[in-house]
Amino acid sequence: MSLTDGYNWLYKATCSVLINTTPTAVGAALGSAAVLGGFAAVGLSPVGPIAGGFFAANMGAGLTSGGVMAVAQSLAMTGKAYAVGATVGAVTGAAVGYPQVCGTVGTAVGAAIGCPKVSA
C-alpha cells in the first residue's frame, strides 16, 4: 500500500490540514507584514518613530493628545493594527486558498507536497 493510494487516512488528513491551513498562515503573515511596511513607510515602528523618518522630523510641542499622529504612533506601538492586519490577511488567504472556494493556492500547495486530491 502506497501513501497516495487513498487508503492511508493519516496521510490524507495531514494533506488536508496542510492544504487548508497553509494559505491562511501565509495570509496572516503577509497581512501583518503589510501593516508593518505601511507604518515603516511613514516613519513608525513597534518601538517608536524611526530616526530620520517623517514622524521623527515632524514631532514637536504642537502634537496634541488624540491627534492623527498620536493615534498612528499608538497603533504602531500596541500591536492592535498588526492583529487586524493578520486577521484580514488570514481571512483573505483562507478564501483564496481553500479548495472549495477558489482552490488555486490550496491545490498548488497540495500538488507541491505530493498530496492526492483531497476534499476538505
C-alpha positions as CSV (number, residue, x, y, z in Angstrom):
1,M,0.0,0.0,0.0
2,S,1.5,3.3,-1.1
3,L,0.9,6.6,0.7
4,T,-1.0,8.0,-2.2
5,D,-3.4,5.2,-2.9
6,G,-6.3,6.7,-0.9
7,Y,-6.2,4.3,2.0
8,N,-3.8,6.0,4.3
9,W,-6.2,8.2,6.4
10,L,-3.4,9.9,8.3
11,Y,-1.6,10.9,5.2
12,K,-4.8,12.2,3.7
13,A,-5.7,14.1,6.9
14,T,-2.2,15.6,7.0
15,C,-2.5,16.7,3.4
16,S,-5.9,18.2,4.0
17,V,-4.7,20.2,7.0
18,L,-1.7,21.5,5.1
19,I,-3.8,22.4,2.0
20,N,-6.3,24.3,4.1
21,T,-4.1,26.0,6.7
22,T,-1.0,27.0,4.7
23,P,-2.8,29.8,2.7
24,T,-4.3,31.0,6.0
25,A,-1.0,31.1,7.8
26,V,0.8,32.8,4.8
27,G,-2.1,35.3,4.5
28,A,-1.8,36.2,8.2
29,A,2.0,36.7,7.9
30,L,1.6,38.9,4.8
31,G,-1.2,40.9,6.4
32,S,0.8,41.7,9.4
33,A,3.9,42.5,7.3
34,A,1.8,44.8,5.1
35,V,0.8,46.8,8.2
36,L,4.4,46.9,9.4
37,G,5.5,48.1,6.0
38,G,2.9,50.8,5.9
39,F,3.9,52.1,9.3
40,A,7.6,52.0,8.3
41,A,6.8,54.0,5.1
42,V,5.6,56.9,7.3
43,G,8.4,56.5,9.8
44,L,6.9,54.4,12.6
45,S,8.0,51.1,14.1
46,P,6.8,48.9,17.0
47,V,9.3,50.7,19.3
48,G,8.5,54.2,18.2
49,P,9.4,56.7,15.5
50,I,12.2,55.8,13.1
51,A,15.1,58.2,13.2
52,G,15.1,60.4,10.1
53,G,11.6,59.4,9.1
54,F,8.5,61.6,8.6
55,F,7.2,61.2,12.1
56,A,10.6,61.9,13.7
57,A,11.0,65.0,11.6
58,N,7.5,66.4,12.4
59,M,7.3,65.6,16.1
60,G,7.2,68.6,18.4
61,A,5.3,70.5,21.0
62,G,2.4,71.1,18.5
63,L,1.3,67.5,18.7
64,T,-2.0,67.0,20.6
65,S,-3.1,64.0,22.5
66,G,-5.6,62.1,20.4
67,G,-4.4,63.7,17.2
68,V,-3.8,61.8,14.0
69,M,0.0,61.5,14.6
70,A,-0.5,60.4,18.2
71,V,-3.1,57.8,17.3
72,A,-0.9,56.4,14.5
73,Q,2.1,56.2,16.8
74,S,0.0,54.4,19.4
75,L,-1.4,51.9,16.9
76,A,2.1,51.2,15.6
77,M,3.4,50.5,19.1
78,T,0.5,48.5,20.6
79,G,0.1,45.7,18.2
80,K,-3.7,46.2,17.6
81,A,-3.1,47.2,14.0
82,Y,-0.9,44.2,13.4
83,A,-3.6,41.9,14.8
84,V,-6.1,43.4,12.4
85,G,-3.7,43.1,9.5
86,A,-3.1,39.5,10.4
87,T,-6.8,38.7,10.7
88,V,-7.6,40.3,7.4
89,G,-4.7,38.5,5.8
90,A,-5.7,35.2,7.3
91,V,-9.3,35.5,6.0
92,T,-8.1,36.6,2.6
93,G,-5.6,33.7,2.5
94,A,-8.2,31.2,3.5
95,A,-10.7,32.5,0.9
96,V,-8.1,32.3,-1.8
97,G,-6.6,29.0,-0.7
98,Y,-9.5,27.0,0.5
99,P,-10.1,24.3,-2.2
100,Q,-13.9,24.7,-2.1
101,V,-13.7,28.5,-2.6
102,C,-11.1,29.1,-5.2
103,G,-8.7,26.2,-4.9
104,T,-5.8,28.0,-6.5
105,V,-3.4,28.2,-3.7
106,G,-4.6,25.2,-1.7
107,T,-4.4,22.9,-4.8
108,A,-0.9,24.3,-5.6
109,V,0.2,23.6,-2.0
110,G,-1.2,20.1,-2.2
111,A,0.5,19.4,-5.6
112,A,3.8,20.8,-4.4
113,I,3.9,18.4,-1.4
114,G,2.6,15.4,-3.4
115,C,-0.8,15.1,-1.8
116,P,-3.6,13.3,-3.5
117,K,-6.6,15.4,-4.4
118,V,-8.3,15.8,-1.0
119,S,-11.7,17.4,-0.4
120,A,-11.8,19.3,2.9
